[in-house]
Amino acid sequence: MTTNHDYDALLVVSFGGPEGPADVGSFLDNVFRGLRVPPETKAQIAKRYEHVGGVSPINAHTRAFIKALQLELDAHGPALPIYWGNRNWHPLLADTVAQMAHAGVRRALAFVTSSFSSYSGCRRYREDLFEAASSVPNAPRFDKLRVPYNHPAFIEATSARVSDALETLPASKRRHALVLFTAHSLPLAMAHGCDYEAQLAASCQLVGDELEHQRWRLVYQSNNASYGRESWLGPDVRDALREAEAEGIKSVVVAPIGFVCDHMEVIMDLDVDAAAVARELGLTMVRAATVGTHPAYVAMVRELIVERLSPDAPRRALGSLGPSHDRCRPDCCLPGRPGTLKPALCGVDDPSLAADPTR
């Protein structure tokens, strides 16, 4: 293997979630930091956590993923320790970067647990990395792994989850079932500043091709427009269920393709809210699992690491869009609001490049 860069560690970067009722208020303060969110909206969101005892499933799922990935790296290499830092709850990103610096990590890869490009799923995390690294003396330098929305292994894992859901339906209903692929909605101004919609559409098409099941639609969930006046991406999954019933469709598989693991928005918006709508309509609704620790997905992350270790490694991608970039452009994943962009790591305009142009 021709070595391109030597890396000391991998950092898994996630959203984070509360792990008990006492965490919810502070967690939401972190989530809405810098946003004008009415207190009543925050209280309404906090109340939803009561349904799950104040514990979001995301941290447990992230721990399981890290354990599976560490086993994959131990078995097949490269030998990298895995660190974990969250945007909004412990282990917080700044604390983890400090831990890495103390351990002597000088250069690290970062895997952000988002398969699609948007401000919320890419640039915001790169801003967080800059902020964390700037606050820690001798912080590691980070390179971000590319988004894998069209990687063959991501399509394989997603297809397997959808297939498993379809298999739970009676054979007579399976062929005619509608698959509703869901992803987190975005304000239109934000969506227009990234490739989010195009990447989602490509992934859905690739899964449909893999399954030879073209009865699908891309819809959205978790529309947070209740605390803003902007229009957001649609249609909402609940409206899509109503449209399906009006068209005479009897069975629906809801597949959260935009989420790599279960967390509050998957549980509440799909398993609770969307399921309630389906029951009211008399629709049979099955929710597909997220990719989580599917072996193909875990192996894919190792493959993305190997890509960055060697310029000779293949960069696999399906469809016409090709593999995503390693380093983001200055205009990549814009926030959709006026003002000066915050500094962010892992882009072609990365401030740390001035200190080391070979990066």
Residue pairs with C-beta under 8 A, 6 or more apart in sequence:
1 306
1 309
1 310
1 312
1 313
2 310
2 311
2 312
3 309
3 310
4 308
4 309
4 310
4 311
5 107
5 143
5 308
5 309
6 107
7 78
7 80
7 107
7 108
7 109
7 143
7 305
7 308
7 309
8 80
8 81
8 104
8 105
8 106
8 107
8 108
8 140
9 80
9 81
9 82
9 83
9 100
9 103
9 105
9 108
9 109
9 140
10 69
10 73
10 80
10 81
10 82
10 83
10 108
10 109
10 110
10 111
10 305
11 82
11 83
11 84
11 85
11 96
11 97
11 100
11 108
11 109
11 110
11 111
11 140
11 142
12 62
12 65
12 66
12 69
12 82
12 83
12 84
12 85
12 110
12 111
12 113
13 85
13 86
13 87
13 93
13 110
13 111
13 112
13 113
13 125
13 128
13 129
14 58
14 62
14 84
14 85
14 86
14 87
14 112
14 113
15 58
15 86
15 87
15 88
15 113
15 263
16 27
16 30
16 58
16 59
16 86
16 87
16 88
16 89
16 90
16 92
17 27
17 55
17 56
17 57
17 58
17 59
17 88
17 89
17 263
17 264
18 24
18 27
18 49
18 54
18 55
18 56
18 89
19 54
19 55
19 56
19 59
19 89
20 53
20 54
20 55
21 49
21 50
21 53
21 54
22 54
23 54
23 89
24 46
24 49
24 54
25 46
27 88
27 89
28 42
28 45
28 46
30 87
30 88
30 89
31 88
32 42
35 227
36 227
37 227
38 227
41 226
41 227
48 264
48 268
49 55
49 56
49 264
51 267
51 268
51 272
52 264
52 267
56 263
56 264
57 261
57 262
57 263
57 264
57 267
58 261
58 262
58 263
58 264
59 86
59 89
61 261
61 262
61 263
61 290
61 292
62 84
62 113
62 261
63 84
64 292
64 293
65 113
65 260
65 261
65 292
65 293
65 298
66 82
66 84
68 293
68 295
68 298
69 82
69 298
69 301
69 302
70 82
72 298
72 299
72 301
72 302
73 79
73 80
73 82
73 302
73 305
76 302
78 305
78 306
78 309
80 109
80 305
83 96
83 99
83 100
83 105
83 108
84 91
84 96
85 91
85 92
85 93
85 94
85 95
85 96
85 97
85 132
86 92
86 93
87 93
87 124
87 125
87 128
93 128
93 129
93 132
94 131
94 132
94 135
94 136
96 132
97 129
97 132
97 133
97 135
97 136
97 139
97 140
98 136
98 139
100 108
100 139
100 140
101 136
101 137
101 138
101 139
101 140
105 140
106 140
106 141
107 140
107 141
107 142
107 143
108 140
108 141
108 142
108 143
109 142
109 143
109 144
109 145
109 305
109 308
110 129
110 142
110 143
110 144
110 145
110 346
111 144
111 145
111 301
111 304
111 305
112 121
112 122
112 125
112 144
112 145
113 260
113 261
114 120
114 121
114 122
114 125
114 147
114 260
115 121
115 147
115 148
115 149
115 154
115 203
115 258
115 260
116 147
116 149
116 183
116 196
116 199
116 200
116 203
116 258
117 147
117 149
117 194
117 195
117 196
117 199
117 324
117 332
117 333
118 186
118 190
118 191
118 194
118 196
118 333
119 186
119 190
119 193
119 194
119 333
119 334
119 335
119 336
120 184
120 186
120 190
121 147
121 196
121 333
122 147
122 194
122 328
122 332
122 333
123 328
123 332
123 333
123 334
123 335
123 344
124 335
125 144
126 144
126 328
126 344
126 345
126 346
126 347
127 342
127 343
127 344
129 142
129 144
129 344
129 345
129 346
130 342
130 343
130 344
130 345
130 351
132 139
133 139
133 140
133 141
133 142
133 345
133 352
141 352
141 356
141 359
142 345
142 346
143 308
143 326
143 327
143 346
143 359
144 326
144 327
144 328
144 345
144 346
145 301
145 304
145 305
145 307
145 308
145 326
146 304
146 307
146 323
146 324
146 325
146 326
147 199
147 324
148 154
148 300
148 304
148 324
149 199
149 200
149 202
149 203
149 324
150 199
150 202
150 203
150 206
150 317
150 318
150 319
150 321
150 323
150 324
151 300
151 303
151 304
151 316
151 317
151 318
151 323
152 316
152 317
152 318
153 296
153 297
153 299
153 300
153 303
153 316
154 203
154 291
154 296
154 297
154 300
155 203
155 206
155 207
155 210
155 318
156 210
156 296
157 291
157 294
157 295
157 296
157 297
157 300
158 203
158 207
158 255
158 257
158 291
159 207
159 210
159 211
160 294
160 296
161 255
161 288
161 289
161 290
161 291
161 294
162 179
162 207
162 211
162 213
162 253
162 255
162 288
163 211
164 288
164 289
165 253
165 255
165 286
165 287
165 288
165 289
166 174
166 177
166 179
166 211
166 213
166 253
166 286
167 174
168 286
169 177
169 251
169 253
169 284
169 286
173 250
173 251
173 284
174 251
176 215
176 249
176 250
176 251
177 215
177 249
177 251
177 252
177 253
178 215
178 216
178 217
178 244
178 249
178 251
178 252
178 253
179 208
179 213
179 215
179 216
179 217
179 252
179 253
179 255
180 216
180 217
180 219
180 237
180 240
180 241
180 244
180 252
180 253
180 254
180 255
181 200
181 203
181 204
181 207
181 216
181 217
181 218
181 219
181 255
181 256
181 257
181 258
182 219
182 220
182 221
182 237
182 254
182 255
182 256
182 257
182 258
182 270
183 196
183 200
183 218
183 220
183 221
183 256
183 257
183 258
183 259
184 220
184 221
184 222
184 258
184 259
184 265
185 220
185 221
185 222
185 223
185 224
185 225
185 232
185 233
185 234
185 236
186 196
186 232
186 233
186 336
187 225
187 228
187 230
187 231
187 232
187 336
188 230
188 231
188 232
188 233
188 336
189 230
189 336
189 337
190 334
190 335
190 336
190 337
191 197
191 233
191 336
192 336
193 331
193 333
193 334
193 335
193 336
194 332
194 333
194 334
197 233
198 321
199 321
200 218
200 257
200 258
201 218
202 319
202 320
202 321
203 257
204 216
204 218
204 257
205 319
206 318
206 319
207 216
207 255
207 257
208 214
208 216
217 240
219 234
219 235
219 236
219 237
219 239
219 240
220 232
220 233
220 234
220 235
220 236
220 237
221 236
221 237
221 256
221 265
221 269
221 270
221 274
222 265
222 269
223 232
223 233
223 234
223 236
224 232
225 231
225 232
235 243
237 254
237 269
237 270
237 274
238 273
238 274
238 277
241 252
241 274
241 277
241 278
241 281
241 283
241 285
242 277
242 281
244 252
244 283
245 281
245 282
245 283
249 283
250 283
250 284
251 283
251 284
251 285
251 286
252 278
252 283
252 284
252 285
252 286
253 285
253 286
253 287
253 288
254 270
254 274
254 285
254 286
254 287
254 288
255 287
255 288
256 266
256 270
256 287
256 288
256 290
259 265
259 266
259 290
260 290
260 291
260 292
260 297
261 290
261 291
261 292
262 289
262 290
262 292
266 290
270 287
271 287
274 285
274 287
275 285
275 287
278 284
278 285
279 285
291 297
303 313
303 316
306 313
307 313
307 314
307 315
308 326
315 323
316 323
317 323
317 324
325 332
327 346
327 347
327 348
327 350
328 344
328 346
328 347
328 348
329 347
329 348
330 341
330 347
330 348
330 349
332 347
334 341
335 341
343 351
344 350
345 351
345 352
350 359
352 359
353 359
